Amino acid sequence: MTWATDRLDQVKAGGVALPPVVETLKLGGLDDWGPGWARKTWQPSPELLNSDGSMFGGYLAALADQILAFAAMTAAPADAMFRTSHLKIDFIRVGKAEPLRLEGRVVAKTRSVIHVEADLVRPDGELVARASAQQIIVPFGQT
């Protein structure tokens, strides 16, 4: 176990304080994880929707960044943390006021970078967005 997988277990179990930004943005926690993957279901609050009931793209990007980070945590070294250095999201369909299933996965890992991808999926199985990121591995104590 590492600091990151211990934290994933805590978030999955619930009852742990989530970072202030997660609380403020109402991103929620984590449903499950395993080596190389993380998964959650997220229900939008009405105040987070556009006037037509659609999801704001920047908010979807924040959700994607979170699930991508959870996936990267499954592969993070015990002696380092990571930071998102590149985030890309492609919007495929409109997200509405319905639950989204978010699934993140590690695509590759080197000594310095964890490459991750994620899908954001509607209840009918249709893809709303696909995201990818590179997480730069940074030894503790360095910024």
Stockholm file with secondary structure:
# STOCKHOLM 1.0

chainA/1-143         MTWATDRLDQVKAGGVALPPVVETLKLGGLDDWGPGWARKTWQPSPELLNSDGSMFGGYLAALADQILAFAAMTAAPADAMFRTSHLKIDFIRVGKAEPLRLEGRVVAKTRSVIHVEADLVRPDGELVARASAQQIIVPFGQT
#=GR chainA/1-143 SS CCHHHHHHHHHHHCCSCCCHHHHHHTCCCCSEEETTEEEEEECCCGGGBCTTSCBCHHHHHHHHHHHHHHHHHTTCCTTEEEEEEEEEEEECSCCCSSCEEEEEEEEEECSSEEEEEEEEECTTSCEEEEEEEEEEEEETTCC
#=GC SS_cons         CCHHHHHHHHHHHCCSCCCHHHHHHTCCCCSEEETTEEEEEECCCGGGBCTTSCBCHHHHHHHHHHHHHHHHHTTCCTTEEEEEEEEEEEECSCCCSSCEEEEEEEEEECSSEEEEEEEEECTTSCEEEEEEEEEEEEETTCC
//
